[in-house]
């Protein structure tokens, strides 16, 4: 009898221990990061040293002792070694799918000298096979170079002697060698002739290869060069996302594309999502250019109601929260009211009557159907008539909480800031002045530049507000260059382009890329902070953003990026934690050899 009792006691003890172990495994954290200097963005708990993640969300933030007590047998524990941890960066306006040709493009983002940029061009020209082009398409500024100038056509022709070449500066200027001019049909009806296009000629009347223009001309030119295969587009998207993760970006709102509108661009995203490589949350707004002759808003309504029915808020990703959500239409609603952002030229002013027609003819349809919208307007002279018409529409057909925003709005006035706020709209600024502020000063004057945009007033107004990169062409996709500009007031040239009383604190500047930006994703209760219940998106930085000299802010990058509770990028001590990347396609790709950002490989 005693033997039976002893056996029973042993069995019960083993069962109890097994149950306790199973319970510990079931209740333990999936991931703990400790020994960190955490900027939470949460006023109730502004700082901490550790966080715990479970099922893709943060469930505890506190001291090392508190959080490490949540460790289970299967918990991954990461020692941050005292590094700064921030919420994942949200880029509320960029153009990811526009970079379907990412792997074909040599990127000059961050390159410090023109001498090095030209050397990269020469090297790539030798590598590029016959039948393909050597391309640099946006993301750089002549003011970033030590030489403080554009390349000359002679330098470019010498660097690329035997392949078609185009070097594009934002949506402002292009440089073509003779092979490219022949392929484009420069001087013939084959070359796109949009309003404002100017082809430079020398003293003998010959085309130099320099073209000045606006956005749509450069978009069409990009369709006239060799295009990627589907497998190469998939590879491009994977490596584009990897480049974003490098800077701590965990969410990016795709603000429309001229080439891969919905549902055309969906095939590539579906493949990447299927393979669990969509390592950012990527909500999207859609632009429907159609054949260029019809109404763009009508084309959008047809696309989402008939071609491939989808409703605002619909997530096309099979399992990632806010993974690929349709967030409405824009940033272009009609081509004839697009005022561009070429700071090398005078402002493009739209006839007020055209703005009125846009609102009465097109925006009214969106409001009636509850389709959120965003509109690119750079200049205050165009914002005023748009708001005049929108206020009248609101009286007849109330916006009533429908989310809408002005994109860029660089020169918006205090009065118009208040009007946007009263109508329930937001403003998505951008960092182009960090790259093109010197050009803005030449065109519009220093006094106006120092107040462009009115950062201090915008932040203090309480309006829904984000800072964005508008990458990858109008400016670089690196948010830290723009954060540096907001804090220091200096452009990439080193010139002062923001007045001292128009700058932001480091916490405010970061907030425009984190907590404040979440409004534009409709996720303000779930994203942008390090707090319990928030989605587990965060980054460990390679230096402490809050203490390094201002001159180093633009060089900040991530050493560990976590999205949805999983590591999506790792460098330095954390390189082994990063998921393996597939090879870059094709083998001659500039991204394969140089990376997507200077010294990124």
C-alpha positions as CSV (number, residue, x, y, z in Angstrom):
1,X,0.0,0.0,0.0
2,X,2.8,2.4,0.9
3,X,4.5,1.5,-2.4
4,X,1.4,2.4,-4.3
5,X,1.1,5.7,-2.5
6,X,4.7,6.5,-3.2
7,X,4.3,5.7,-6.9
8,X,1.2,7.8,-7.0
9,X,3.0,10.7,-5.4
10,X,5.8,10.5,-7.9
11,X,3.4,10.4,-10.8
12,X,1.6,13.4,-9.5
13,X,4.8,15.3,-9.0
14,X,6.0,14.6,-12.5
15,X,2.7,15.6,-13.9
16,X,2.7,18.8,-11.9
17,X,6.2,19.7,-13.0
18,X,5.3,18.9,-16.6
19,X,2.2,21.1,-16.4
20,X,4.2,23.9,-14.8
21,X,6.8,23.7,-17.5
22,X,4.1,23.7,-20.2
23,X,2.4,26.7,-18.5
24,X,5.7,28.5,-18.4
25,X,6.2,27.9,-22.1
26,X,2.7,28.9,-22.9
27,X,2.8,32.2,-20.9
28,X,6.4,33.2,-21.6
29,X,7.4,36.1,-23.9
30,X,8.3,35.3,-27.5
31,X,11.0,38.0,-27.4
32,X,12.6,40.1,-24.7
33,X,15.0,43.0,-25.4
34,X,16.8,44.3,-22.3
35,X,19.7,46.6,-21.2
36,X,18.3,49.3,-23.6
37,X,17.8,53.0,-23.4
38,X,14.2,53.0,-24.6
39,X,12.5,56.1,-25.9
40,X,8.9,55.0,-25.5
41,X,7.0,58.0,-26.9
42,X,4.6,57.3,-24.1
43,X,4.2,60.3,-21.7
44,X,3.0,58.0,-18.9
45,X,6.2,56.0,-19.1
46,X,8.7,58.0,-21.1
47,X,11.7,55.7,-20.5
48,X,12.4,52.1,-19.8
49,X,15.2,49.5,-20.2
50,X,13.4,46.4,-21.4
51,X,10.3,45.2,-23.3
52,X,8.6,41.9,-23.9
53,X,6.7,40.8,-27.0
54,X,4.0,38.2,-27.3
55,X,2.1,37.3,-30.5
56,X,3.4,40.3,-32.4
57,X,2.5,42.9,-29.7
58,X,4.3,44.5,-26.8
59,X,2.9,43.2,-23.6
60,X,5.3,44.6,-21.0
61,X,7.7,47.6,-20.7
62,X,9.8,48.3,-17.7
63,X,13.0,47.5,-15.9
64,X,15.3,44.6,-16.8
65,X,14.3,42.8,-13.6
66,X,10.6,43.2,-14.3
67,X,10.7,42.1,-17.9
68,X,13.3,39.3,-17.7
69,X,11.0,37.7,-15.1
70,X,8.6,37.0,-18.1
71,X,11.2,34.8,-19.8
72,X,10.0,31.4,-20.8
73,X,11.9,28.4,-22.0
74,X,11.4,29.4,-25.7
75,X,11.9,33.2,-25.3
76,X,14.5,34.8,-27.5
77,X,16.4,37.2,-25.3
78,X,18.4,40.1,-26.9
79,X,20.9,42.2,-25.0
80,X,20.9,45.7,-26.5
81,X,24.3,46.5,-24.8
82,X,23.0,49.9,-23.8
83,X,21.9,51.0,-27.2
84,X,19.0,53.4,-27.9
85,X,15.7,51.8,-28.8
86,X,12.9,53.7,-30.6
87,X,9.5,52.9,-32.0
88,X,9.6,51.7,-35.6
89,X,9.7,54.5,-38.1
90,X,6.5,55.1,-40.1
91,X,7.1,56.8,-43.5
92,X,3.6,58.2,-44.2
93,X,4.3,59.1,-47.8
94,X,6.8,57.2,-50.0
95,X,6.7,55.3,-53.3
96,X,7.8,51.7,-52.8
97,X,6.1,50.1,-55.8
98,X,7.3,52.9,-58.0
99,X,10.7,51.4,-57.4
100,X,9.8,48.2,-59.3
101,X,13.0,48.9,-61.2
102,X,15.1,49.3,-58.0
103,X,17.6,46.6,-58.9
104,X,18.4,48.3,-62.3
105,X,19.2,51.6,-60.7
106,X,22.5,52.9,-59.3
107,X,21.7,54.9,-56.2
108,X,23.7,58.0,-55.3
109,X,21.9,58.4,-51.9
110,X,24.4,59.4,-49.3
111,X,27.4,59.5,-51.7
112,X,29.6,62.3,-50.2
113,X,31.6,63.4,-53.3
114,X,30.8,63.7,-57.0
115,X,34.2,62.1,-57.7
116,X,33.0,58.9,-56.0
117,X,29.6,59.1,-57.7
118,X,31.2,59.3,-61.1
119,X,33.5,56.4,-60.2
120,X,30.5,54.3,-59.3
121,X,29.0,55.2,-62.7
122,X,32.1,54.1,-64.6
123,X,32.2,50.8,-62.7
124,X,28.6,50.1,-63.4
125,X,28.9,51.0,-67.1
126,X,31.5,48.2,-67.5
127,X,29.2,45.8,-65.7
128,X,26.0,46.6,-67.5
129,X,25.3,44.2,-70.4
130,X,24.4,45.3,-73.9
131,X,20.7,46.0,-74.3
132,X,20.5,47.6,-70.9
133,X,20.9,51.1,-69.5
134,X,23.0,52.7,-66.9
135,X,20.6,54.7,-64.7
136,X,20.7,57.0,-61.6
137,X,17.1,57.8,-60.9
138,X,16.6,60.3,-58.1
139,X,17.3,60.2,-54.4
140,X,20.4,62.5,-54.6
141,X,21.2,66.1,-54.6
142,X,24.2,68.0,-56.1
143,X,24.3,69.9,-52.7
144,X,25.2,66.7,-50.9
145,X,28.5,66.5,-52.8
146,X,31.7,68.0,-51.5
147,X,32.1,69.7,-54.9
148,X,28.6,71.3,-54.5
149,X,27.7,71.0,-58.2
150,X,26.0,68.8,-60.8
151,X,28.1,66.5,-63.0
152,X,29.0,67.9,-66.4
153,X,27.8,66.2,-69.6
154,X,31.5,65.7,-70.5
155,X,32.1,63.9,-67.2
156,X,29.0,61.7,-67.7
157,X,29.8,60.8,-71.3
158,X,33.3,59.8,-70.3
159,X,32.0,57.7,-67.4
160,X,29.5,55.8,-69.7
161,X,30.8,55.7,-73.2
162,X,29.1,52.7,-74.7
163,X,25.7,52.2,-73.0
164,X,22.6,54.4,-72.9
165,X,22.7,56.5,-69.7
166,X,20.3,58.7,-67.9
167,X,21.1,60.5,-64.6
168,X,17.9,62.0,-63.1
169,X,17.9,64.7,-60.4
170,X,14.6,64.5,-58.5
171,X,11.8,65.3,-61.0
172,X,13.7,68.4,-62.1
173,X,16.4,67.6,-64.5
174,X,17.8,64.7,-66.5
175,X,21.2,64.1,-68.1
176,X,21.3,61.8,-71.2
177,X,24.3,60.6,-73.3
178,X,23.9,60.3,-77.1
179,X,22.9,56.7,-76.9
180,X,20.0,57.6,-74.6
181,X,18.9,60.5,-76.7
182,X,18.9,58.3,-79.8
183,X,16.8,55.6,-77.9
184,X,14.4,58.2,-76.6
185,X,14.1,59.9,-80.0
186,X,15.1,63.3,-78.7
187,X,14.3,65.9,-81.4
188,X,11.5,63.7,-82.8
189,X,7.8,63.2,-82.0
190,X,8.8,60.1,-80.1
191,X,10.1,62.1,-77.2
192,X,7.5,63.0,-74.6
193,X,6.6,66.7,-74.7
194,X,4.8,67.7,-71.6
195,X,4.3,71.4,-70.7
196,X,7.4,72.9,-69.2
197,X,9.8,70.5,-70.9
198,X,13.0,72.2,-72.1
199,X,15.8,70.5,-74.0
200,X,19.1,72.3,-73.7
201,X,21.0,73.1,-76.9
202,X,24.6,74.3,-77.4
203,X,25.8,77.3,-79.4
204,X,25.6,75.2,-82.6
205,X,22.0,74.3,-81.9
206,X,22.7,70.7,-81.0
207,X,21.0,69.0,-78.0
208,X,23.4,68.8,-75.1
209,X,21.6,65.9,-73.4
210,X,20.2,68.0,-70.5
211,X,16.5,68.0,-70.1
212,X,14.5,70.2,-67.7
213,X,10.9,69.3,-66.8
214,X,8.3,68.2,-64.4
215,X,7.1,64.9,-62.9
216,X,5.0,63.4,-65.6
217,X,7.6,63.7,-68.3
218,X,10.1,61.7,-66.2
219,X,7.5,59.1,-65.3
220,X,6.8,58.5,-69.0
221,X,10.5,58.4,-69.8
222,X,11.0,55.6,-67.3
223,X,8.4,53.5,-69.2
224,X,10.6,53.8,-72.3
225,X,13.6,52.0,-71.0
226,X,14.1,48.3,-70.6
227,X,11.8,46.8,-67.9
228,X,12.4,44.1,-65.4
229,X,11.2,40.5,-65.6
230,X,8.6,39.5,-63.0
231,X,11.3,37.6,-61.0
232,X,13.5,40.7,-61.1
233,X,10.6,42.8,-59.8
234,X,10.0,40.5,-56.9
235,X,13.7,40.7,-56.1
236,X,13.6,44.4,-56.4
237,X,10.7,44.7,-53.9
238,X,12.5,42.4,-51.4
239,X,15.7,44.5,-51.5
240,X,13.8,47.8,-51.5
241,X,12.2,46.7,-48.2
242,X,15.5,45.6,-46.9
243,X,16.9,49.0,-47.6
244,X,14.0,50.6,-45.6
245,X,14.5,48.2,-42.7
246,X,18.1,49.3,-42.5
247,X,17.0,52.8,-41.3
248,X,14.5,51.4,-38.8
249,X,11.5,51.8,-41.0
250,X,8.8,49.3,-40.2
251,X,5.8,50.9,-42.0
252,X,5.6,52.8,-45.2
253,X,2.5,54.1,-46.8
254,X,2.8,53.6,-50.6
255,X,1.5,56.9,-51.9
256,X,0.7,55.7,-55.5
257,X,2.6,54.8,-58.6
258,X,2.5,55.7,-62.2
259,X,3.4,52.2,-63.4
260,X,2.0,49.6,-61.0
261,X,-1.4,50.9,-60.0
262,X,-3.9,48.6,-58.3
263,X,-4.4,45.7,-59.1
264,X,-1.4,45.5,-61.5
265,X,1.2,45.9,-58.7
266,X,-0.6,43.4,-56.5
267,X,1.0,40.4,-58.1
268,X,4.5,41.3,-56.9
269,X,3.3,42.1,-53.4
270,X,1.3,38.9,-53.2
271,X,4.4,36.8,-54.0
272,X,6.6,38.6,-51.4
273,X,3.8,38.4,-48.8
274,X,3.3,34.7,-49.5
275,X,7.0,34.0,-48.8
276,X,6.8,36.1,-45.6
277,X,9.2,38.7,-46.9
278,X,7.0,41.7,-46.8
279,X,9.0,43.0,-43.8
280,X,7.1,46.3,-43.5
281,X,3.5,47.2,-43.1
282,X,2.6,48.7,-46.4
283,X,-0.8,50.3,-46.6
284,X,-1.4,52.0,-50.0
285,X,-3.3,54.7,-51.7
286,X,-3.9,54.3,-55.4
287,X,-3.4,56.5,-58.5
288,X,-5.2,55.5,-61.6
289,X,-3.8,57.4,-64.6
290,X,-5.7,55.2,-67.1
291,X,-4.9,56.1,-70.7
292,X,-4.2,59.7,-69.8
293,X,-7.3,61.0,-71.4
294,X,-10.1,60.0,-69.0
295,X,-11.1,61.1,-65.5
296,X,-8.7,59.8,-62.9
297,X,-11.2,59.6,-60.0
298,X,-13.7,57.7,-62.2
299,X,-10.9,55.3,-63.2
300,X,-10.2,54.8,-59.4
301,X,-13.8,54.1,-58.6
302,X,-14.0,51.6,-61.5
303,X,-10.8,49.9,-60.4
304,X,-12.0,49.3,-56.8
305,X,-15.7,48.5,-57.6
306,X,-15.5,46.5,-60.8
307,X,-11.9,45.6,-61.9
308,X,-10.9,44.1,-58.5
309,X,-13.4,45.1,-55.9
310,X,-12.0,46.3,-52.6
311,X,-13.1,48.7,-49.9
312,X,-11.2,51.2,-47.8
313,X,-9.7,49.4,-44.9
314,X,-9.5,46.1,-46.6
315,X,-6.2,44.3,-45.8
316,X,-4.9,42.3,-48.8
317,X,-2.1,40.6,-46.7
318,X,-3.1,37.2,-45.5
319,X,-2.0,37.5,-41.9
320,X,0.0,40.7,-41.2
321,X,-2.0,43.4,-39.3
322,X,-2.1,46.5,-41.5
323,X,0.1,44.7,-43.9
324,X,-1.3,45.9,-47.3
325,X,-4.4,47.9,-46.6
326,X,-6.2,50.0,-49.2
327,X,-6.4,53.5,-47.7
328,X,-8.0,55.4,-50.6
329,X,-6.9,57.4,-53.6
330,X,-4.3,60.1,-54.4
331,X,-1.9,61.8,-54.3
332,X,-2.8,62.8,-57.9
333,X,-6.6,63.2,-58.5
334,X,-6.3,65.0,-61.8
335,X,-3.2,65.7,-63.8
336,X,-4.1,69.3,-64.7
337,X,-4.1,70.5,-61.0
338,X,-0.8,68.9,-60.1
339,X,1.6,71.7,-59.0
340,X,4.7,69.5,-58.8
341,X,7.7,70.4,-56.5
342,X,10.5,71.7,-58.8
343,X,12.2,74.2,-56.5
344,X,14.6,75.2,-59.3
345,X,11.7,76.9,-61.1
346,X,9.0,79.4,-60.1
347,X,5.9,78.0,-58.3
348,X,3.3,76.3,-60.6
349,X,0.1,78.2,-59.8
350,X,-3.2,76.5,-60.8
351,X,-6.2,78.4,-62.0
352,X,-8.6,78.7,-59.0
353,X,-11.5,77.6,-61.3
354,X,-9.7,74.3,-62.0
355,X,-9.4,73.7,-58.2
356,X,-13.1,74.4,-57.8
357,X,-14.0,72.0,-60.7
358,X,-11.8,69.3,-59.1
359,X,-13.7,69.4,-55.9
360,X,-17.2,69.7,-57.4
361,X,-16.6,67.1,-60.1
362,X,-14.3,64.6,-58.4
363,X,-13.7,65.0,-54.7
364,X,-17.5,65.1,-54.3
365,X,-17.7,61.5,-55.7
366,X,-15.1,60.3,-53.2
367,X,-16.8,62.0,-50.2
368,X,-20.1,60.5,-51.2
369,X,-18.6,57.0,-51.5
370,X,-16.5,57.4,-48.3
371,X,-13.3,56.9,-50.1
372,X,-10.4,58.6,-48.3
373,X,-8.2,60.8,-50.4
374,X,-4.9,62.6,-50.5
375,X,-4.0,65.5,-52.7
376,X,-0.5,66.7,-53.7
377,X,-0.4,70.5,-53.3
378,X,2.9,72.2,-52.7
379,X,2.1,75.9,-52.8
380,X,-0.2,77.9,-50.6
381,X,-1.6,79.8,-53.6
382,X,-3.1,76.5,-54.7
383,X,-4.2,75.3,-51.2
384,X,-6.4,78.4,-50.7
385,X,-8.8,77.8,-53.7
386,X,-8.9,74.1,-52.9
387,X,-10.0,74.7,-49.4
388,X,-12.5,77.3,-50.6
389,X,-14.2,74.7,-52.7
390,X,-13.8,71.9,-50.0
391,X,-15.5,74.0,-47.4
392,X,-18.5,74.6,-49.7
393,X,-18.6,70.8,-50.5
394,X,-18.6,70.1,-46.8
395,X,-21.7,72.2,-46.3
396,X,-23.5,70.2,-49.0
397,X,-22.0,66.8,-48.5
398,X,-20.3,66.6,-45.1
399,X,-16.9,65.1,-44.8
400,X,-18.1,63.9,-41.4
401,X,-14.8,62.2,-40.2
402,X,-13.6,61.0,-43.6
403,X,-9.8,60.9,-43.6
404,X,-8.1,63.1,-46.1
405,X,-4.9,65.0,-46.2
406,X,-2.8,67.5,-48.1
407,X,0.5,66.0,-49.2
408,X,3.7,68.2,-49.0
409,X,2.1,71.6,-48.5
410,X,5.5,73.2,-48.1
411,X,4.4,76.8,-48.1
412,X,1.0,76.5,-46.4
413,X,0.0,79.6,-44.4
414,X,-1.1,79.6,-40.7
415,X,-4.7,80.5,-41.8
416,X,-4.9,77.5,-44.1
417,X,-3.4,75.2,-41.4
418,X,-6.4,76.2,-39.3
419,X,-8.8,75.5,-42.1
420,X,-7.5,72.1,-42.8
421,X,-7.8,71.2,-39.1
422,X,-11.3,72.5,-39.0
423,X,-12.2,70.2,-41.9
424,X,-10.7,67.2,-40.1
425,X,-7.8,66.8,-42.5
426,X,-4.2,66.1,-42.0
427,X,-0.9,67.3,-43.5
428,X,1.8,65.0,-44.6
429,X,5.0,67.1,-45.0
430,X,8.2,65.9,-46.6
431,X,11.9,66.3,-46.2
432,X,12.7,67.7,-49.7
433,X,14.0,71.0,-48.3
434,X,16.8,69.0,-46.7
435,X,17.9,68.0,-50.2
436,X,16.8,70.9,-52.4
437,X,16.7,73.8,-49.9
438,X,19.6,75.5,-51.6
439,X,17.7,75.5,-54.9
440,X,14.6,76.8,-53.2
441,X,16.7,79.8,-51.8
442,X,17.9,80.6,-55.3
443,X,14.4,80.6,-56.7
444,X,12.3,81.9,-53.8
445,X,14.7,83.7,-51.5
446,X,16.3,82.9,-48.2
447,X,13.6,84.6,-46.0
448,X,10.9,82.3,-47.4
449,X,13.1,79.2,-47.2
450,X,13.6,79.7,-43.4
451,X,9.8,79.4,-42.9
452,X,9.3,76.5,-45.4
453,X,7.5,74.6,-44.0
454,X,6.2,76.3,-40.9
455,X,7.3,73.4,-38.7
456,X,6.9,75.1,-35.3
457,X,3.4,76.4,-36.1
458,X,2.3,73.1,-37.6
459,X,3.4,71.1,-34.6
460,X,1.9,73.6,-32.2
461,X,-1.4,73.7,-34.1
462,X,-2.3,70.1,-33.0
463,X,-3.3,69.2,-36.6
464,X,-2.8,65.5,-37.6
465,X,0.8,65.8,-39.0
466,X,3.5,63.6,-40.3
467,X,6.9,64.1,-41.8
468,X,7.7,61.8,-44.8
469,X,10.5,61.2,-47.2
470,X,8.5,61.2,-50.5
471,X,11.3,58.7,-51.6
472,X,12.7,57.4,-53.8
473,X,13.0,60.0,-56.5
474,X,12.0,63.4,-55.4
475,X,14.3,62.8,-52.3
476,X,16.1,60.0,-50.6
477,X,14.2,57.3,-48.7
478,X,16.5,57.9,-45.6
479,X,14.4,59.5,-42.9
480,X,17.3,60.5,-40.8
481,X,18.5,63.1,-43.3
482,X,15.1,64.9,-42.8
483,X,15.2,64.4,-39.0
484,X,18.6,66.0,-39.0
485,X,17.2,69.0,-41.0
486,X,14.3,69.4,-38.6
487,X,16.6,69.5,-35.6
488,X,19.6,71.4,-36.9
489,X,18.0,73.6,-39.6
490,X,20.7,72.6,-42.1
491,X,20.3,71.1,-45.5
492,X,22.7,68.4,-46.9
493,X,24.9,71.2,-48.1
494,X,25.4,72.5,-44.6
495,X,23.5,75.6,-45.4
496,X,21.0,77.0,-42.9
497,X,17.5,76.5,-44.5
498,X,15.3,76.6,-41.4
499,X,15.1,79.5,-39.0
500,X,16.2,78.7,-35.4
501,X,12.6,79.3,-34.0
502,X,11.2,77.1,-36.7
503,X,13.1,74.0,-35.7
504,X,12.0,71.0,-33.5
505,X,13.4,69.2,-30.5
506,X,14.7,65.7,-31.2
507,X,11.7,64.1,-29.6
508,X,9.3,66.2,-31.7
509,X,11.2,65.4,-34.9
510,X,11.2,61.7,-34.2
511,X,7.5,61.9,-33.2
512,X,6.6,63.1,-36.7
513,X,8.0,59.8,-38.1
514,X,6.5,57.6,-35.3
515,X,3.5,58.4,-33.1
516,X,2.1,61.3,-35.2
517,X,2.5,59.4,-38.4
518,X,0.3,56.6,-37.2
519,X,-2.8,58.8,-37.8
520,X,-2.2,58.4,-41.6
521,X,-2.3,54.6,-41.2
522,X,-5.5,54.8,-39.1
523,X,-3.4,53.0,-36.4
524,X,-2.9,55.7,-33.8
525,X,-4.1,53.4,-31.0
526,X,-1.8,50.6,-32.0
527,X,1.4,52.1,-33.4
528,X,4.1,54.7,-32.8
529,X,4.9,54.0,-29.1
530,X,6.7,51.5,-27.0
531,X,3.8,50.6,-24.7
532,X,1.7,47.5,-23.8
533,X,-0.8,46.7,-26.5
534,X,1.2,48.4,-29.3
535,X,2.3,46.4,-32.3
536,X,5.8,45.2,-31.8
537,X,7.7,47.4,-34.3
538,X,10.9,49.0,-33.1
539,X,14.6,49.6,-33.9
540,X,17.9,49.5,-32.0
541,X,20.1,52.3,-33.3
542,X,23.8,52.3,-34.1
543,X,24.3,55.5,-32.1
544,X,22.2,57.4,-29.5
545,X,20.1,59.8,-31.6
546,X,19.3,61.8,-28.5
547,X,22.9,62.5,-27.4
548,X,25.1,62.4,-30.6
549,X,26.2,65.8,-32.1
550,X,23.7,67.2,-34.6
551,X,26.2,66.6,-37.3
552,X,25.8,62.8,-36.8
553,X,22.0,62.6,-36.9
554,X,21.9,62.1,-40.7
555,X,24.2,59.1,-40.3
556,X,22.0,57.2,-37.9
557,X,20.9,53.7,-38.9
558,X,19.5,50.6,-37.3
559,X,21.5,47.6,-36.1
560,X,18.3,45.7,-35.3
561,X,14.9,46.2,-36.7
562,X,11.9,44.3,-35.4
563,X,8.5,44.3,-37.2
564,X,5.5,42.3,-35.9
565,X,7.7,40.9,-33.2
566,X,10.2,39.3,-35.5
567,X,13.7,40.4,-36.5
568,X,13.7,41.7,-40.1
569,X,17.1,43.4,-40.2
570,X,20.3,42.9,-38.3
571,X,23.8,44.4,-38.5
572,X,27.0,44.5,-36.4
573,X,26.3,42.3,-33.3
574,X,22.9,41.3,-34.6
575,X,23.8,40.3,-38.1
576,X,23.3,36.6,-37.3
577,X,19.7,37.2,-36.2
578,X,18.7,38.7,-39.6
579,X,16.7,36.6,-42.0
580,X,18.7,35.4,-45.0
581,X,18.2,37.5,-48.2
582,X,17.9,35.9,-51.6
583,X,20.4,37.0,-54.2
584,X,19.9,40.2,-56.0
585,X,18.6,39.7,-59.6
586,X,20.1,40.2,-62.1
587,X,23.7,39.4,-61.4
588,X,24.9,42.8,-62.9
589,X,22.5,44.8,-60.7
590,X,24.0,48.0,-59.2
591,X,22.2,47.0,-55.9
592,X,24.1,43.7,-55.8
593,X,27.4,45.5,-56.0
594,X,26.9,48.8,-54.3
595,X,23.8,48.3,-52.1
596,X,20.8,50.6,-52.0
597,X,22.6,53.3,-50.0
598,X,26.2,54.5,-49.8
599,X,28.3,52.0,-48.0
600,X,25.3,49.9,-47.2
601,X,26.9,46.6,-48.1
